[in-house]
Amino acid sequence: MKRVVVYELLPDMVLARPVTNANGLPIVAAGTSLDTALIERLQQMGLPSVYVEGDALDAGGKTLEELEAELDHRFRRVAHDPIQQLILRTLRTQVRATHGMAPDVEKSEAA
C-alpha cells in the first residue's frame, strides 16, 4: 500500500483503503479501480491524498533519470537557497539508494 497525492493518481490504480468523508463515512470503497471521472471527483473533494495498492517504494515505473529530472524541476525556483539545495541533495541520495545506486560521493563532498 502506498499513499499518493490526489493530483498524481492515474487510471487503473486501485484504492487500498476506503475514501471517507469528514464524518468518517465511506464514499468510495477499498478495492475500487480508479478511472478518470473518479479521479476528477476525488480532486474536486479537496482530498490531499489517498492510499492505493502497490509497494510504497514503487516509483510508478519511472526511471532513475526521470525521477532525478522531476526533482530538479520541483526545486528549480529555489536554486539560490542553500537549505533547499541540501534537501534536494538528500532526496537525490534517497532516490538513488532506492534504485540500487550508490550515493554520488563527489557531488556530496563538493557541496
C-alpha positions in Angstrom: 0.0 0.0 0.0 1.3 3.5 -0.8 0.0 7.0 -0.2 -0.5 9.0 -3.4 -1.2 12.7 -3.7 -4.6 13.1 -5.4 -3.2 15.1 -8.3 -0.8 12.2 -9.1 -3.5 9.5 -9.3 -3.7 7.5 -12.6 -6.5 5.5 -14.1 -6.5 1.8 -13.1 -4.9 2.4 -9.7 -6.8 0.5 -7.0 -7.8 2.0 -3.7 -6.2 0.2 -0.8 -8.3 2.0 1.9 -11.8 3.5 1.6 -12.1 7.2 1.0 -14.2 8.7 3.7 -16.0 12.0 4.3 -15.4 14.3 7.2 -17.8 12.2 9.4 -15.8 9.0 8.6 -18.5 7.5 6.4 -17.1 5.7 3.3 -17.6 7.5 0.0 -15.5 5.2 -2.2 -14.8 1.6 -1.1 -11.4 0.0 -0.9 -10.7 -2.2 -3.9 -12.3 0.4 -6.3 -10.4 0.8 -9.6 -9.9 4.4 -10.4 -11.0 5.9 -13.7 -10.6 9.5 -15.0 -14.1 10.6 -13.8 -13.5 9.2 -10.2 -10.0 10.8 -10.1 -11.5 14.2 -11.0 -14.2 13.7 -8.4 -11.6 13.0 -5.7 -9.6 16.1 -6.8 -12.7 18.3 -6.5 -13.3 17.0 -3.0 -10.1 18.6 -1.9 -8.5 15.4 -0.5 -4.7 15.7 -0.1 -4.0 12.0 -0.8 -5.4 8.5 -0.8 -4.0 5.0 -0.3 -3.6 2.8 -3.3 -2.4 -0.8 -3.8 1.3 -1.2 -4.5 4.7 -1.0 -3.0 5.5 2.2 -1.1 8.9 2.3 -2.7 7.4 1.9 -6.2 8.3 4.8 -8.4 5.4 4.3 -10.7 7.6 2.9 -13.4 9.8 5.9 -13.7 13.5 5.5 -14.4 16.1 7.0 -12.1 16.8 9.7 -14.7 13.1 10.6 -14.8 12.9 10.8 -11.1 16.1 13.0 -10.9 14.7 15.3 -13.6 11.5 15.6 -11.7 13.4 16.6 -8.5 15.4 19.2 -10.5 12.1 20.6 -11.9 10.5 20.8 -8.5 13.5 22.6 -6.9 14.2 24.9 -9.9 12.9 28.0 -8.2 14.9 27.6 -5.0 18.4 27.1 -6.6 19.7 30.0 -4.6 18.6 28.7 -1.2 21.3 26.6 0.5 18.8 24.8 2.8 16.6 23.8 -0.1 19.6 22.6 -2.0 20.5 20.4 1.0 17.0 19.0 0.9 17.4 18.3 -2.8 20.7 16.5 -2.3 19.2 14.4 0.5 16.2 13.5 -1.7 18.5 12.6 -4.6 20.6 10.4 -2.4 17.4 8.6 -1.2 16.1 8.2 -4.7 19.5 6.7 -5.8 19.5 4.4 -2.8 16.0 3.1 -3.5 17.1 2.4 -7.1 20.2 0.4 -6.0 22.6 3.1 -6.8 25.5 4.2 -4.5 25.4 7.8 -3.4 27.4 10.2 -5.6 30.3 10.9 -3.2 31.9 13.5 -5.4 28.8 15.7 -5.5 28.3 15.3 -1.7 31.9 16.3 -1.0 31.8 19.3 -3.5 28.7 20.7 -1.8 
